[in-house]
Amino acid sequence: MKLEEYVDQVVNGLPCSRREKQDVKDELLDHVTSMKQELMEEGYAEQEAAALAIQRFGPVAELKSQLAASMPLIDKYVRKWVLALFGLYVAACSYLLLLSPDRWHRRRFTLEWEERMLRHGAPEYTYIFQNTKPMRTLFDYVFHYEHYSAYTIAYNLLGNIALFMPLGLLLPLLFASFRNRHRVFFTALFASLAIEFLQFWLALGSFDVDDLLLNVLGGLCGYGLFRAGAAFVYRQRSREADKPFSTLS
């Protein structure tokens, strides 16, 4: 068997893009060729050296299985697009939560309200838009739902969960160090806390501890999607690697 045929059989069917396959093929062919050259320098004939180099690298199915198992969930070419998507997500969140014209319009109202309450000697009413008691807002939506529209409840509950789901999904997809639920939990918590603090400090929104809970829940839901997707991908890779291969003519 020629070295090119051997490498083609190994690379064929690997779970990656065509460009990544070509990179793997070039690297593998370079290693096998180098071993062949070393064997020829030791005195082996060319065909014998090629056969021995292939033998030392191992059977096609075994090597293909090892390569498939060691490959990342997304190859380096697809990763660039996912990284760009993550950057777009961060920019969109920054706009919606801190930079949108609507928030700066409401900021004017919040500052005028606080000034009015202080002028009338009622500083305690400057914090009516804040909630530091866990579950109070959630219980209010459940037990006093008639005071709110369905849109308001869905927007504040499901919206806060959905907002952080991409964080829990994309971070472990891009960075192996985040493939841990505790790290995703604390990242979502600190990110949400930073947003709530900035909104409170800049008077761009209300501080609500229940938003922290929902945001963290969203991050964990996104991480759950990642884990389910990763398990599916690795299971499919294992099945593909176990399939018998056909010898190239």
C-alpha positions as CSV (number, residue, x, y, z in Angstrom):
1,M,0.0,0.0,0.0
2,K,1.3,3.4,-0.9
3,L,1.7,6.0,1.9
4,E,-0.8,8.3,0.2
5,E,-3.5,5.6,0.1
6,Y,-2.8,4.7,3.8
7,V,-3.2,8.3,4.9
8,D,-6.3,8.8,2.7
9,Q,-8.0,5.8,4.4
10,V,-7.1,7.2,7.9
11,V,-8.4,10.7,7.2
12,N,-11.5,9.7,5.2
13,G,-14.6,10.1,7.4
14,L,-12.9,12.1,10.2
15,P,-15.5,14.4,12.0
16,C,-14.1,17.7,10.8
17,S,-14.3,20.2,7.9
18,R,-12.5,19.5,4.6
19,R,-9.8,22.1,5.3
20,E,-9.1,20.5,8.7
21,K,-9.0,17.0,7.1
22,Q,-6.4,18.3,4.6
23,D,-4.3,19.7,7.5
24,V,-4.5,16.4,9.3
25,K,-3.7,14.5,6.1
26,D,-0.6,16.7,5.4
27,E,0.7,16.4,8.9
28,L,0.2,12.6,9.0
29,L,1.7,12.1,5.6
30,D,4.7,14.1,6.6
31,H,5.3,11.9,9.7
32,V,4.9,8.7,7.8
33,T,7.2,9.9,5.0
34,S,9.8,10.9,7.6
35,M,9.7,7.5,9.2
36,K,10.0,5.9,5.7
37,Q,13.1,8.0,5.0
38,E,14.7,7.0,8.3
39,L,14.1,3.3,7.5
40,M,15.6,3.7,4.1
41,E,18.6,5.3,5.6
42,E,18.9,2.2,7.8
43,G,19.2,0.1,4.7
44,Y,15.6,-1.0,3.9
45,A,14.3,-0.9,0.3
46,E,11.7,1.7,-0.5
47,Q,8.7,-0.6,-0.6
48,E,9.8,-2.4,2.4
49,A,10.4,0.8,4.3
50,A,6.9,2.1,3.3
51,A,5.3,-1.1,4.5
52,L,7.2,-1.1,7.8
53,A,6.4,2.6,8.4
54,I,2.7,1.9,7.9
55,Q,2.9,-1.1,10.2
56,R,4.5,1.0,13.0
57,F,1.8,3.7,12.7
58,G,-0.8,1.0,13.2
59,P,-4.0,-0.3,11.5
60,V,-6.2,2.2,9.7
61,A,-9.3,1.6,11.8
62,E,-7.3,2.0,15.1
63,L,-5.5,5.2,14.0
64,K,-8.7,6.7,12.7
65,S,-10.5,5.9,15.9
66,Q,-7.8,7.5,18.0
67,L,-7.8,10.7,15.8
68,A,-11.6,11.0,15.9
69,A,-11.6,10.6,19.7
70,S,-8.9,13.3,20.1
71,M,-10.4,15.9,17.8
72,P,-12.2,18.9,19.4
73,L,-15.9,19.3,19.1
74,I,-15.4,22.0,16.5
75,D,-12.3,22.3,14.3
76,K,-10.2,25.4,14.2
77,Y,-11.9,26.8,11.0
78,V,-15.4,26.5,12.4
79,R,-14.3,27.8,15.7
80,K,-13.5,31.2,14.2
81,W,-17.2,31.5,13.2
82,V,-18.4,30.4,16.7
83,L,-16.0,32.9,18.3
84,A,-17.5,35.6,16.1
85,L,-21.0,34.5,17.1
86,F,-20.0,34.8,20.8
87,G,-18.6,38.3,20.2
88,L,-21.9,39.2,18.5
89,Y,-23.8,37.8,21.5
90,V,-21.7,39.9,24.0
91,A,-22.3,43.0,21.8
92,A,-26.0,42.4,21.6
93,C,-26.3,41.8,25.4
94,S,-24.3,45.0,26.1
95,Y,-26.7,47.0,23.8
96,L,-29.9,45.5,25.2
97,L,-28.9,45.8,28.9
98,L,-26.8,48.9,29.0
99,L,-26.7,50.9,25.8
100,S,-30.2,50.9,24.2
101,P,-31.9,54.3,23.8
102,D,-34.9,53.0,25.7
103,R,-32.8,52.4,28.8
104,W,-31.3,55.9,28.7
105,H,-34.8,57.3,28.3
106,R,-36.0,55.5,31.4
107,R,-32.8,56.6,33.2
108,R,-34.1,60.2,33.0
109,F,-37.3,59.2,34.7
110,T,-35.5,57.2,37.4
111,L,-33.2,60.2,38.2
112,E,-36.2,62.6,38.3
113,W,-38.1,60.3,40.6
114,E,-35.2,60.0,43.0
115,E,-34.7,63.7,43.0
116,R,-38.4,64.3,43.7
117,M,-38.5,61.8,46.6
118,L,-35.4,63.3,48.2
119,R,-36.9,66.8,47.8
120,H,-40.1,65.7,49.6
121,G,-38.1,64.0,52.4
122,A,-38.9,60.4,51.5
123,P,-35.5,58.9,50.6
124,E,-36.9,55.3,51.3
125,Y,-39.0,55.6,48.2
126,T,-36.0,56.0,45.9
127,Y,-35.4,52.3,46.2
128,I,-38.9,51.1,45.1
129,F,-37.4,49.8,41.9
130,Q,-34.9,47.6,43.7
131,N,-35.4,44.1,45.1
132,T,-32.8,42.4,47.3
133,K,-35.1,39.7,48.7
134,P,-34.7,36.4,46.8
135,M,-37.8,35.0,45.2
136,R,-39.9,38.0,46.0
137,T,-40.4,39.1,42.4
138,L,-40.9,35.5,41.3
139,F,-43.6,34.9,44.0
140,D,-45.2,38.1,43.0
141,Y,-45.6,37.0,39.4
142,V,-47.0,33.6,40.6
143,F,-49.4,34.8,43.3
144,H,-50.4,38.2,41.9
145,Y,-50.3,37.3,38.2
146,E,-53.5,39.2,37.6
147,H,-51.6,42.4,38.1
148,Y,-49.3,41.7,35.1
149,S,-49.8,40.9,31.5
150,A,-48.7,37.5,30.1
151,Y,-46.1,39.4,28.0
152,T,-44.6,41.0,31.1
153,I,-44.3,37.7,33.0
154,A,-42.9,35.8,30.0
155,Y,-40.5,38.7,29.2
156,N,-39.1,39.0,32.7
157,L,-39.0,35.2,33.5
158,L,-38.2,33.5,30.2
159,G,-36.3,36.4,28.9
160,N,-33.8,36.4,31.8
161,I,-33.3,32.7,31.4
162,A,-32.9,32.8,27.6
163,L,-30.5,35.7,27.8
164,F,-27.8,33.7,29.5
165,M,-28.3,30.3,27.7
166,P,-25.9,31.2,24.9
167,L,-23.3,32.0,27.6
168,G,-23.6,28.5,29.1
169,L,-23.6,26.9,25.6
170,L,-20.9,28.9,23.8
171,L,-18.2,29.2,26.5
172,P,-17.6,25.4,27.0
173,L,-17.9,25.0,23.2
174,L,-15.1,27.4,22.7
175,F,-12.9,26.9,25.7
176,A,-12.3,23.4,27.3
177,S,-11.6,25.1,30.6
178,F,-15.3,26.0,30.9
179,R,-16.5,22.4,30.5
180,N,-17.4,22.3,34.2
181,R,-20.8,23.2,35.6
182,H,-19.3,25.0,38.6
183,R,-17.2,27.3,36.4
184,V,-20.2,28.0,34.2
185,F,-22.3,28.7,37.3
186,F,-19.8,31.2,38.8
187,T,-19.2,32.9,35.4
188,A,-22.9,33.4,34.8
189,L,-23.3,34.6,38.4
190,F,-20.5,37.2,38.2
191,A,-21.5,38.3,34.7
192,S,-25.1,38.8,35.9
193,L,-24.0,40.6,39.1
194,A,-21.8,42.9,37.0
195,I,-24.7,43.8,34.8
196,E,-27.1,44.4,37.7
197,F,-24.5,46.6,39.4
198,L,-23.9,48.7,36.3
199,Q,-27.6,49.1,35.8
200,F,-28.1,50.2,39.4
201,W,-25.0,52.5,39.4
202,L,-25.9,54.1,36.1
203,A,-29.6,54.2,36.8
204,L,-30.2,52.2,33.7
205,G,-32.5,49.6,35.3
206,S,-33.6,48.1,38.5
207,F,-31.5,45.8,40.7
208,D,-33.4,42.6,41.2
209,V,-31.7,39.6,42.9
210,D,-34.2,37.3,41.2
211,D,-32.7,38.4,37.9
212,L,-29.5,36.9,39.2
213,L,-31.2,33.6,39.9
214,L,-32.9,33.4,36.5
215,N,-29.7,34.4,34.7
216,V,-27.7,31.7,36.4
217,L,-30.4,29.2,35.7
218,G,-30.2,30.2,32.0
219,G,-26.5,29.7,32.0
220,L,-26.9,26.2,33.5
221,C,-29.6,25.4,31.0
222,G,-27.2,26.4,28.2
223,Y,-24.5,24.2,29.7
224,G,-27.0,21.3,29.8
225,L,-27.6,21.8,26.1
226,F,-23.8,21.7,25.5
227,R,-23.4,18.5,27.5
228,A,-26.3,16.9,25.6
229,G,-24.9,18.0,22.3
230,A,-21.4,16.9,23.1
231,A,-22.6,13.5,24.2
232,F,-24.5,13.1,20.9
233,V,-21.5,14.1,18.9
234,Y,-19.1,11.8,20.6
235,R,-21.5,8.9,20.3
236,Q,-21.9,9.5,16.6
237,R,-18.1,9.7,16.2
238,S,-17.7,6.4,18.0
239,R,-20.2,4.8,15.7
240,E,-18.5,6.2,12.6
241,A,-15.1,5.1,13.8
242,D,-16.4,1.6,14.4
243,K,-17.7,1.3,10.9
244,P,-15.7,-1.0,8.6
245,F,-13.7,0.9,5.9
246,S,-13.3,0.0,2.3
247,T,-9.8,-0.2,0.7
248,L,-9.2,2.5,-1.9
249,S,-8.4,1.2,-5.3
